[in-house]
């Protein structure tokens, strides 16, 4: 089975600054699109791929005493990438309705949100995106037949809302068993600790995958001077026989593909994870 890891070192500051203007222009595509000029090629428009994102509803307060939800970059970056390919997308959550991003992930003042992340800023302020985040589809209304891929987004919330969510686990397994691309990122990968196939076998058994690692949890805990999450994905994954949790350097882009299963390490990996989803859908 082909395993495809993708990782990269951060760009030098000079290149980030040089690219800021271009990223700003790209982020504007969230705000509006020409009605007579599609933002994708005719080939992509002929048969657009369909992706459903699953994000956490807000938990207030979370285990550490403050409100938590989904991680902004992990949704904004692949959403933008898929939009440019002409994909159609829905956003779903366990309860449906309004969702909010983690304050720490906000590039406009968040503790871990890079201020040069113009894609996330554009996503956050887009008048087209806001209604989608105010009225997400309820998880129970998601039908496997309606999509080509499922993409489970991380953040601080999933450790509370996804860990024991058997409805989500069954839905993710149904996508996988239907031969659909099945992706997770960051704390969204917590579902791989418990998601089982219809034969009772753990989906992650015999597979290579990633998620938010222990080294990154240490950094977050030190930043807040408290234990932010109730447990750690890497620690629990290493207790599972015949599965391989892999990782790149802390907070560097890293993603891995093992067949239909795709996973990204953390918020810096949204673009890399999206690239692997595109490859799986189109390659």
C-alpha positions in Angstrom: 0.0 0.0 0.0 1.4 3.4 -1.0 2.3 5.7 1.9 2.7 9.3 1.0 4.1 11.6 3.7 4.4 15.3 2.9 6.4 17.7 5.1 8.2 21.0 4.6 10.3 23.6 6.5 8.7 27.0 7.1 9.4 29.6 4.5 12.0 32.3 5.3 10.5 35.5 6.6 11.6 37.3 3.5 9.6 35.0 1.3 6.6 35.2 3.6 6.7 39.0 3.3 7.1 38.8 -0.5 4.1 36.5 -0.7 1.8 38.5 1.6 0.3 40.6 -1.2 -0.4 37.5 -3.3 -2.0 35.8 -0.3 -4.1 38.8 0.3 -5.5 38.7 -3.2 -6.2 35.0 -2.8 -8.1 35.5 0.4 -10.4 37.9 -1.5 -11.9 34.9 -3.3 -13.7 34.1 -0.1 -15.5 37.4 -0.3 -16.9 37.2 -3.8 -16.7 35.4 -7.1 -17.7 36.7 -10.5 -21.0 35.3 -11.6 -19.9 35.0 -15.2 -16.3 33.8 -14.7 -15.8 30.7 -12.6 -12.7 30.4 -10.3 -11.9 27.0 -11.7 -11.1 25.3 -15.0 -13.9 24.0 -17.3 -12.7 20.4 -16.7 -13.1 20.8 -12.9 -16.6 22.4 -13.4 -17.8 19.5 -15.5 -17.8 17.1 -12.6 -17.0 18.9 -9.3 -15.8 16.8 -6.4 -17.9 17.0 -3.3 -16.4 17.3 0.2 -18.0 17.5 3.6 -16.0 19.1 6.5 -16.9 18.0 10.0 -16.1 20.6 12.7 -16.7 20.7 16.5 -19.5 22.7 18.0 -18.4 25.2 20.7 -17.7 23.9 24.2 -17.9 26.6 26.8 -16.1 26.2 29.0 -13.8 23.5 27.9 -11.6 21.3 30.2 -9.1 24.1 30.7 -11.8 26.7 31.6 -12.2 28.6 28.4 -14.3 28.3 25.3 -13.1 25.9 22.6 -14.2 24.9 19.1 -12.5 24.2 15.8 -9.1 25.4 14.5 -9.4 28.2 12.0 -6.5 27.4 9.7 -7.4 23.7 9.4 -10.7 24.6 7.8 -9.8 27.8 6.0 -6.7 26.5 4.1 -8.2 23.3 2.6 -11.5 25.0 2.0 -9.7 27.6 -0.1 -7.7 25.0 -2.0 -10.8 23.0 -2.8 -12.7 26.1 -3.8 -10.0 26.8 -6.4 -10.5 23.3 -7.8 -14.2 23.9 -8.2 -15.2 21.5 -5.5 -18.6 21.8 -3.8 -18.4 21.8 0.0 -20.6 21.6 3.1 -19.7 22.1 6.7 -21.3 19.8 9.3 -21.0 19.5 13.1 -22.4 17.1 15.6 -25.3 19.3 16.7 -25.6 21.4 13.5 -26.0 25.2 13.7 -23.4 27.7 14.8 -19.7 26.8 15.2 -16.8 29.0 16.3 -13.0 28.8 15.9 -10.6 28.5 18.8 -9.4 32.0 19.9 -5.8 30.7 19.9 -6.0 30.0 16.2 -7.1 33.5 15.1 -4.4 35.3 13.1 -5.8 38.6 14.4 -4.6 38.4 17.9 -4.7 34.6 18.7 -1.8 33.2 20.7 -1.0 30.6 17.9 -2.5 32.3 14.9 0.3 33.6 12.6 -0.5 37.3 11.6 0.6 36.7 8.0 -2.1 34.0 7.5 -4.2 36.0 5.0 -6.1 33.0 3.9 -7.6 32.5 7.3 -8.3 36.2 7.7 -10.1 36.2 4.4 -12.1 33.1 5.4 -13.0 34.6 8.8 -14.3 37.9 7.3 -16.0 36.5 4.2 -19.7 37.4 4.0 -20.1 34.1 2.0 -18.5 31.9 4.7 -20.2 33.4 7.8 -23.7 32.0 7.0 -22.2 28.6 6.6 -20.6 28.7 10.0 -23.8 30.0 11.6 -25.9 27.2 10.1 -23.8 24.0 9.7 -25.4 20.8 8.6 -26.3 18.4 11.4 -24.1 15.3 11.4 -27.1 13.0 11.3 -28.2 14.7 8.0 -24.9 13.8 6.2 -25.3 11.1 3.6 -22.2 9.2 2.3 -23.7 9.0 -1.2 -23.7 12.8 -1.5 -20.0 13.3 -1.2 -16.6 12.0 -2.5 -14.7 12.8 0.7 -15.0 13.5 4.4 -12.6 15.8 6.1 -12.6 15.9 10.0 -11.2 19.2 11.3 -9.3 19.5 14.6 -9.0 22.2 17.2 -9.5 22.0 20.9 -13.1 21.1 20.8 -12.9 17.6 19.1 -11.2 16.1 22.2 -14.6 16.7 24.0 -17.1 16.5 21.1 -15.5 13.8 18.9 -13.7 11.3 21.2 -16.8 9.3 22.1 -19.0 10.4 19.3 -20.1 7.0 17.9 -22.2 8.7 15.3 -19.2 10.4 13.8 -17.1 7.3 14.1 -19.7 5.3 12.2 -20.0 8.0 9.5 -16.3 8.2 9.0 -16.0 4.4 8.7 -18.9 4.4 6.3 -17.1 6.8 4.0 -14.0 4.7 4.2 -15.8 1.4 3.5 -17.6 3.0 0.6 -14.2 3.7 -1.1 -14.4 7.5 -0.3 -11.4 9.6 0.7 -11.4 9.9 4.5 -9.3 12.6 6.1 -8.5 14.0 9.5 -6.3 16.7 10.9 -4.8 17.6 14.3 -7.2 16.8 17.1 -9.7 15.6 14.6 -7.6 12.5 14.4 -8.8 11.6 17.8 -11.6 9.6 16.1 -9.0 7.2 14.8 -8.4 5.9 18.3 -11.9 4.4 18.4 -13.4 4.3 14.9 -14.2 0.8 13.9 -15.2 -0.8 10.6 -18.3 -2.9 10.2 -16.4 -6.0 10.9 -15.3 -4.6 14.3 -11.7 -4.0 13.3 -10.2 -0.6 14.2 -9.9 1.5 11.0 -6.4 2.6 12.0 -5.2 -1.0 12.4 -2.3 -1.7 10.1 -2.2 1.9 9.0 0.1 4.9 9.3 -1.5 8.2 10.5 -0.8 11.4 12.4 -2.4 14.0 14.5 -1.5 16.6 17.2 1.6 15.1 18.9 2.8 15.1 22.5 5.6 17.6 21.9 3.0 20.1 20.6 0.7 19.4 23.6 3.6 20.3 25.8 4.1 23.6 24.1 0.4 24.5 24.4 0.3 23.5 28.1 3.3 25.6 28.8 1.8 28.6 27.0 -1.4 28.4 29.1 0.4 27.2 32.3 -2.1 24.4 32.6 -3.1 21.1 31.0 -5.4 22.1 28.2 -6.5 18.7 26.9 -7.9 15.8 29.0 -5.5 13.3 27.3 -3.0 13.1 24.4 -3.6 11.4 21.1 0.0 10.3 20.5 0.2 8.7 24.0 -3.1 6.8 23.4 -2.2 5.8 19.8 1.1 4.2 21.0 -1.0 1.9 23.2 -2.8 0.4 20.2 -1.1 -2.6 18.6 -0.5 -2.8 14.9 -1.0 0.9 14.1 1.7 3.5 13.5 1.4 7.1 14.7 4.0 9.2 12.8 4.9 12.8 13.1 7.1 15.6 11.8 8.7 18.4 13.8 6.4 20.4 16.2 4.2 22.9 14.4 5.7 22.2 11.0 3.6 21.2 8.0 3.3 17.4 7.9 0.6 15.0 6.4 0.5 11.4 5.5 -1.6 9.3 3.2 -2.2 5.5 3.6 -4.6 4.5 0.9 -7.9 6.2 1.4 -6.9 7.4 4.9 -5.3 10.9 5.0 -4.2 12.7 8.1 -2.5 16.0 9.0 -0.5 16.8 12.1 -1.7 20.2 13.2 -2.9 23.7 12.1 0.2 24.3 10.0 -0.7 21.2 7.9 -4.0 22.3 6.5 -2.6 23.0 3.1 -0.5 19.8 3.0 -3.4 17.7 4.0 -5.6 19.3 1.4 -3.0 18.6 -1.3 -3.2 14.9 -0.4 -7.0 14.9 -0.6 -6.8 16.5 -4.0 -4.3 13.9 -5.2 -6.5 11.1 -3.9 -9.6 12.5 -5.5 -8.1 13.3 -8.9 -5.1 11.0 -9.2 
